[in-house]
């Protein structure tokens, strides 16, 4: 992969945290180079892109967003907003399962939204949520105290990962739960290995509920704390994406290498 194509990751990285990874190729490994070190991999209780990168691939969410920031079906195949804006009903897909084989149900979605509301640093995104009804396994009714147009955006992968209730709701503090470092989700990739400060290895979920996805076989997040060493790794073809690149000099340096 040429260096110019690797720069695509820097320009389009915002989309990474709002949807599943775009398809770079059929099969193969995507290596993401990063100086950022996540404390754990559960985006429901931790903000920041360092956590969001793996979390958005391990966990699915009710909605995802396209390149125009339009909401698209994900775990919710459809949704309705009441005329007064005080109820948002999510109709879930029937075939989604967690990585341990358990089905994703409305109870999981309700638990996840309320857990995120109580523990995520961005308190305002679910502040108007008063209660959540689960009339059946595939229906979630979110009751609001006032209309909240930002709710649909909050239901995206980086902000509303759907946690398996049977794993996390065991009485332990969710912020320090041991499964935050080895999470079970329903997203396109499964955690293979997490070496804090070194690497995160994600393997393709063979039972992912979206047909034909994911395209990649593996994602590796390499933690390279020295920005100079990270830049050299990009030049040497040891990494495919450098999403945190901000310096114009570094960008121009890689542009010259691609010609």
C-alpha positions as CSV (number, residue, x, y, z in Angstrom):
1,X,0.0,0.0,0.0
2,X,1.5,3.3,-1.0
3,X,2.1,6.0,1.6
4,X,-0.4,8.4,0.0
5,X,-3.1,5.8,0.5
6,X,-2.1,5.5,4.2
7,X,-2.7,9.2,4.6
8,X,-6.3,8.5,3.8
9,X,-6.5,7.3,7.4
10,X,-5.5,10.7,8.8
11,X,-8.1,12.5,6.7
12,X,-11.0,10.1,7.2
13,X,-10.4,9.0,10.8
14,X,-13.5,10.7,12.2
15,X,-15.6,8.2,10.4
16,X,-13.8,5.3,12.1
17,X,-15.2,6.3,15.4
18,X,-18.8,6.7,14.2
19,X,-19.1,3.5,12.2
20,X,-17.5,0.2,11.4
21,X,-14.2,0.4,9.6
22,X,-14.4,1.0,5.9
23,X,-13.2,-1.8,3.6
24,X,-9.6,-1.3,2.6
25,X,-9.4,-4.7,0.9
26,X,-10.9,-8.1,1.0
27,X,-8.9,-10.0,3.6
28,X,-5.5,-9.1,5.0
29,X,-4.4,-7.1,8.0
30,X,-4.7,-3.4,8.7
31,X,-2.0,-2.0,11.0
32,X,-2.8,1.2,12.8
33,X,0.1,3.1,14.3
34,X,-0.7,5.2,17.4
35,X,1.1,7.0,20.2
36,X,-2.1,6.8,22.3
37,X,-2.4,4.3,25.1
38,X,-5.9,3.3,26.2
39,X,-6.5,2.3,29.8
40,X,-9.0,-0.3,28.7
41,X,-11.3,-1.0,25.7
42,X,-14.8,-0.2,26.9
43,X,-16.0,2.9,25.3
44,X,-19.2,3.0,27.4
45,X,-17.3,4.3,30.4
46,X,-14.2,5.9,28.9
47,X,-13.9,8.7,26.4
48,X,-11.1,9.4,24.0
49,X,-10.0,8.1,20.6
50,X,-7.5,5.7,22.1
51,X,-10.3,3.7,23.5
52,X,-12.8,4.4,20.7
53,X,-10.5,2.9,18.0
54,X,-10.7,-0.7,19.4
55,X,-14.1,-0.2,21.1
56,X,-15.9,0.7,17.9
57,X,-14.7,-2.5,16.3
58,X,-15.4,-4.8,19.3
59,X,-18.8,-3.4,20.1
60,X,-21.8,-2.8,17.8
61,X,-24.2,0.0,18.6
62,X,-27.8,0.8,17.8
63,X,-27.0,3.1,14.8
64,X,-24.0,3.9,12.7
65,X,-23.3,6.8,10.4
66,X,-22.3,7.1,6.7
67,X,-19.7,9.5,5.2
68,X,-22.4,12.3,5.1
69,X,-23.2,11.8,8.8
70,X,-26.6,10.3,8.1
71,X,-27.8,7.6,10.5
72,X,-27.8,4.1,9.2
73,X,-29.2,0.8,10.5
74,X,-26.9,-1.3,12.7
75,X,-28.2,-3.2,15.6
76,X,-31.4,-1.3,15.1
77,X,-32.8,-2.2,11.7
78,X,-35.2,0.8,12.0
79,X,-36.3,3.4,14.4
80,X,-39.2,5.8,15.0
81,X,-39.5,9.1,16.8
82,X,-42.8,10.1,18.3
83,X,-44.5,13.3,17.1
84,X,-43.8,15.0,20.4
85,X,-40.2,13.9,20.3
86,X,-40.4,12.2,23.7
87,X,-40.2,8.5,22.6
88,X,-37.6,6.9,20.4
89,X,-38.3,3.3,19.4
90,X,-35.6,1.0,18.2
91,X,-36.5,-2.1,16.3
92,X,-33.5,-4.5,16.6
93,X,-32.2,-7.1,14.1
94,X,-33.0,-10.7,15.0
95,X,-29.7,-12.3,14.1
96,X,-27.1,-10.4,16.1
97,X,-25.1,-12.3,18.6
98,X,-22.3,-11.5,21.0
99,X,-18.9,-13.0,20.5
100,X,-19.7,-15.7,23.1
101,X,-22.7,-16.7,21.0
102,X,-25.4,-15.2,23.2
103,X,-28.1,-13.2,21.3
104,X,-28.2,-9.4,21.5
105,X,-31.6,-8.4,23.0
106,X,-33.4,-5.2,24.0
107,X,-32.3,-5.8,27.6
108,X,-28.7,-5.5,26.5
109,X,-29.4,-2.2,24.7
110,X,-31.3,-0.7,27.6
111,X,-28.7,-1.8,30.1
112,X,-25.9,-0.3,27.9
113,X,-27.6,3.1,27.4
114,X,-28.4,3.5,31.1
115,X,-24.8,2.3,32.1
116,X,-23.3,4.8,29.7
117,X,-25.6,7.6,30.9
118,X,-24.4,6.9,34.5
119,X,-20.7,6.5,33.8
120,X,-19.5,8.1,30.6
121,X,-17.8,11.5,30.9
122,X,-20.2,13.0,28.3
123,X,-23.1,13.2,30.7
124,X,-25.3,15.4,28.5
125,X,-25.7,13.0,25.6
126,X,-28.2,10.8,27.5
127,X,-29.3,13.3,30.2
128,X,-32.9,13.5,28.9
129,X,-33.3,9.7,29.0
130,X,-35.8,9.1,31.9
131,X,-36.5,5.4,31.4
132,X,-36.3,2.6,28.8
133,X,-39.0,0.1,28.1
134,X,-38.3,-3.4,26.6
135,X,-41.7,-4.8,25.6
136,X,-40.1,-7.7,23.7
137,X,-36.6,-8.9,22.9
138,X,-36.3,-6.8,19.7
139,X,-38.0,-3.6,20.8
140,X,-36.4,-0.7,22.8
141,X,-38.5,2.3,23.7
142,X,-36.4,5.3,25.0
143,X,-38.5,7.7,27.1
144,X,-37.2,11.3,27.2
145,X,-38.0,14.2,29.5
146,X,-37.7,16.6,26.6
147,X,-37.0,16.3,22.8
148,X,-33.3,15.6,22.3
149,X,-32.2,15.8,18.6
150,X,-28.7,14.7,19.5
151,X,-29.9,11.3,20.8
152,X,-29.5,9.6,17.4
153,X,-25.9,10.7,17.1
154,X,-25.3,9.5,20.7
155,X,-26.4,6.0,19.6
156,X,-23.4,5.6,17.4
157,X,-20.4,3.2,18.0
158,X,-18.0,5.6,19.8
159,X,-20.7,6.7,22.3
160,X,-23.1,3.8,22.7
161,X,-21.4,0.5,22.5
162,X,-23.9,-2.3,23.3
163,X,-22.5,-4.3,26.2
164,X,-23.6,-7.9,27.0
165,X,-25.6,-7.5,30.2
166,X,-24.9,-11.1,31.2
167,X,-21.2,-10.3,31.3
168,X,-21.0,-6.8,32.8
169,X,-24.1,-6.7,35.1
170,X,-22.6,-8.8,37.9
171,X,-22.4,-6.3,40.7
172,X,-18.9,-5.2,40.0
173,X,-18.0,-1.5,39.4
174,X,-18.3,-1.1,35.7
175,X,-15.5,1.5,35.6
176,X,-13.0,-1.0,37.0
177,X,-14.6,-4.2,35.7
178,X,-12.0,-6.8,34.7
179,X,-13.8,-7.4,31.4
180,X,-13.1,-3.9,30.3
181,X,-9.6,-5.2,29.3
182,X,-11.0,-8.3,27.6
183,X,-14.4,-7.3,26.4
184,X,-17.1,-9.4,24.7
185,X,-19.1,-7.4,22.1
186,X,-21.1,-8.0,19.0
187,X,-19.0,-5.9,16.6
188,X,-17.1,-6.9,13.4
189,X,-13.9,-7.8,15.3
190,X,-13.1,-9.9,18.4
191,X,-10.3,-9.2,20.8
192,X,-7.4,-11.5,20.3
193,X,-4.8,-9.8,22.4
194,X,-4.4,-6.7,24.5
195,X,-0.9,-5.8,25.6
196,X,-1.2,-2.4,27.4
197,X,1.3,0.1,26.0
198,X,2.3,-2.3,23.2
199,X,-0.4,-3.6,20.9
200,X,-4.1,-4.5,20.4
201,X,-4.9,-7.4,18.1
202,X,-8.4,-7.8,16.7
203,X,-9.6,-10.8,14.7
204,X,-12.5,-11.0,12.2
205,X,-15.8,-12.0,13.8
206,X,-16.9,-14.9,11.6
207,X,-20.5,-14.6,12.9
208,X,-21.0,-10.9,12.4
209,X,-24.6,-10.1,11.7
210,X,-23.9,-7.8,8.7
211,X,-23.6,-9.9,5.6
212,X,-20.2,-9.7,3.9
213,X,-18.6,-7.8,6.7
214,X,-16.0,-7.3,7.9
215,X,-13.7,-7.3,4.9
216,X,-10.5,-7.4,6.8
217,X,-9.2,-10.5,8.6
218,X,-7.3,-8.6,11.3
219,X,-6.6,-5.2,12.8
220,X,-3.5,-4.5,14.7
221,X,-3.1,-1.3,16.7
222,X,0.7,-0.8,17.3
223,X,1.5,1.5,20.2
224,X,4.7,3.5,19.2
225,X,5.2,6.2,21.9
226,X,8.0,8.0,20.0
227,X,6.4,10.1,17.2
228,X,9.7,10.0,15.2
229,X,9.8,6.2,15.4
230,X,6.1,6.0,14.3
231,X,6.8,8.2,11.3
232,X,9.7,6.0,10.3
233,X,7.5,2.9,10.7
234,X,5.1,4.5,8.2
235,X,7.9,5.3,5.8
236,X,9.1,1.7,6.0
237,X,5.7,0.2,5.3
238,X,5.3,-1.2,8.8
239,X,2.0,0.5,9.4
240,X,-1.0,1.4,7.1
241,X,-2.7,4.2,9.1
242,X,-1.5,7.0,11.3
243,X,-4.8,8.5,12.4
244,X,-3.4,11.0,15.0
245,X,-1.0,12.7,12.6
246,X,-1.4,16.5,12.9
247,X,1.9,18.1,12.0
248,X,2.1,19.6,8.5
249,X,5.8,18.7,8.3
250,X,5.1,15.0,8.9
251,X,2.3,15.0,6.3
252,X,4.5,16.6,3.7
253,X,7.3,14.2,4.5
254,X,5.1,11.2,3.8
255,X,3.6,12.9,0.7
256,X,7.1,13.2,-0.8
257,X,7.7,9.5,-0.1
258,X,4.6,8.5,-2.0
259,X,5.7,10.2,-5.3
